[in-house]
Amino acid sequence: MEAFKRNTTINVLCGLIILILAASVCLPVYRFSVAFGYGLSAGFEEDGNRNEEEISIPVNVVFEPTLKSYAAPSDSIEVSGKERYPMLLTQGVVMAPSDRMPVGAYAVSLMCSLCAIGITFALIIAFIRFIVSVNRGQIFDSTNVVRLARIGWMLIAAGLLEVCSGISQTFLVGAIGFVSDGYMLKASWLPPFSEMLLGLFALMLAAIWKRGLAMQKEQELTI
């Protein structure tokens, strides 16, 4: 208990990190589940006996406005029930029929996302073990070096899986052939710079930690 009180600041910060990691997993899963459920419900609303080929599947896309859409927006939004202002879209969900969906690209994207979620859960567990070790006073220990390196590789692996999922989504959107007047439509994903940077930072800390332990052992042998 005394060790825990001494490390209150560290524990609070680590708790916030764990909450952010959990939110990064739970929120996308929740949004995907809701969107997928709405899509299936809408697909079966008009005809309960629809064939599987007619089911609509939500596809996240980014609307990149062109000069034409900036000059004369085709959409507008009502303000206070009195006026309508021109509006540009930036992101949306397209309900694409499943028979137009490249099954391979969709499956790869889904599997990569699920694997990234699994790695994130493993990352949370490894991080908790690291913090427990620090609270017990086992800070400069070879086990923590391994844990830090593992956390770094997990972050990099999760980032690479997100890249694979994004590439699959790009192929998916291109294969379906979305066309919109005034917009260029692209897959809704961004390179995971933060995950990759944090992974490299964790690997750097593990290397520094390992070097510090080696220097400590050399000094003990010298003494």
N, C-alpha and C positions, 0 to 999 in steps of 0.2 A: 504493500500500500504506500509506503514511504517513497519507494522508487517511482511509483505511478505519479505521486504528487510532485516529485522533482521534475518529471518530464511532462507536466501538464501542457505546456505550449506545444511540444512536439506531438503529443497525442491529439490535441485539438486540430492541428494542421493536418495530421495524418487522417483524422476522422473526416475532415472536409475533402481530402483527396479521394478517400474511399467513396464518399457520397457522390462526388462528381463522376467517378468511374462507374458507379452503379447507375447513375442517371443516364450516362452515355450509352448504356446497354438497354435500360428499361424503356426510356422514351421512344427510341426508334422502333423497338419491338411493339410497343403499345400503338404507335401511329400506324405501323404496317398492319397490325391485326385489325384495327378499326377500319382502315381504308379497304383492306381485303374483304372484311365482313360486309361493309356497305356495298362493295362491288358485286359480291355474290348475291346479296339481297336484291339489288337493283336488277341484276341479270335475270332473276327468277320472278320478279314482281309481275310482269305482264303475262308471262306464260309459265306456269309451274311445271310444264312438261318439256321444257327446252332441252335440246341436245347439248352434250358437253362442249361441242364445237362452238356454240353460241354464247358461252359464258364470257362475260367481260372481266378483264383483269386490270387492276390499276397500275399505271406506269408513270413514275415521277419524271417530269421533264422540266427543263429550264427554257423560258421564252426569252431569247436575246433580241431586243428591239433593233430594228433597222432605221435608217434615216427616214424612210417612208412612214413608219409607225410614229416616230417622234414628230414629224411634220403634221400628220393627220391621223391621230389615234382612232382606231375602229371601235374601241370600247369606252365606256363612261361609267361613272358611279354617281348615285344620287346623294345629295348633301342636304340634310335637314328637311327632306321632302319638298324642297323648293327648286333647287337647281341641280344640274348634272355637270360634272367636271370630267374632262378627258382623262383616261386612265390607260397606263401601260402595264401589261402583265410581265412578271419576272419569273414566276414558278407556278406550276400547276400539276394536276393529276389527269391523265388521259385514260379513259376507260377503253382499252383496246380489246377487240375480240380475240379469244384464245386461239382461233384457227389461223390468225395472222401472226401469232407469237412464235418466234424461234425457240423451240423447247430447250435445245441445248444451251443457248445463251442464258435463258431464264433460270435453268437449273444450276448452271455454274455460278451465276450471280447470287442465287439464294443459298447455295451451299457455302460459298465464300463468306457471306454475311453471317450464317449460322456458326461457322468455324471461328470467325472473329469474335462473336459473342462468347463462345466457349472459352477462347483464350483470355478474354477479358475477365471472366469469372475466375479462371486459374490465376490470373494476375492479381486480382483482389486477395485471393487466399495467400499467395506468396508475399504480398505486401504486408498483410496482417501478421504473418509469421515473422517477418523482418522487424516489425514494430514491437511485437512481443519480446523478441530477443533483445532489442535495445532497452526496453523497460526492465528487463532482468539484469541489465548491466553488461550483457555480452555484446559489446559494440564492435571493438576491433578484433574480429574473430574471422577465421577462414570460412566458416559457414556463411557469414553475412556477405563475404565476397562472392560466393557462389550464388546466393540469393539475389544480390544486386545484378549480377550478370544474367541470371535467369529472367529477372524482371525486364532488363534491357532487351533481350532477345524476344521475349513475349511481345513487348511493345512494337518492335520492328516486324515481327511475324503478323501481328494484327494489322499493322499498316499495309503490309504487302498484300494481305487478303483483301483489304478494302480497295487497293489498287486493282486487283484482279476482278473484284465485283464491279468496280466502276467501268473497267474496260468492257466487261460483259454487257453492262447496261448501255454503253455507247454503241456496241454492236447491235444490241436489241432495238434501240431507237432507230438506228440506221436501217435495219432490216425491215422494220414495220413501215418506214417511209412516211413519217409525219410531215405534213406540209401546212404552213399557216401563212396567210397573207399579212405581210408586214413584220413577221417574226422569223428568226432562225431557231429551230427547236433542237435542243441538245439534251443529253442525259444529265440527270440531276445528281452530280457528285463532284467532290473536290479532292485533290490529292491530300492525303493525311500527313501534312507537314508536321503538325504538333506531335503526333504519335511517334513519327520517325525521329524527330529531334529529341524527344524525351527518352526514347530508346537508346540513342547514341550517348546521351548525357548519362544515363544509368550505366552503360558499359564503360564510359570514361571514369565514373566514380568507382566502379568495381576495379578497374586497372590501377587507379590511384590508391585505393584501399589495399589492394594486393601488394603494391610497391611499398606502402607504409609498413605493412606487416613484415615484409622481407627485411626492411631497414631496421625494424625493431628487434628482429631475431639476430641480425648481425651485431647490433649494439650489445645485446645480452650475451652473445658468445664472446665479444671482445672484453666485456667486463669480467 
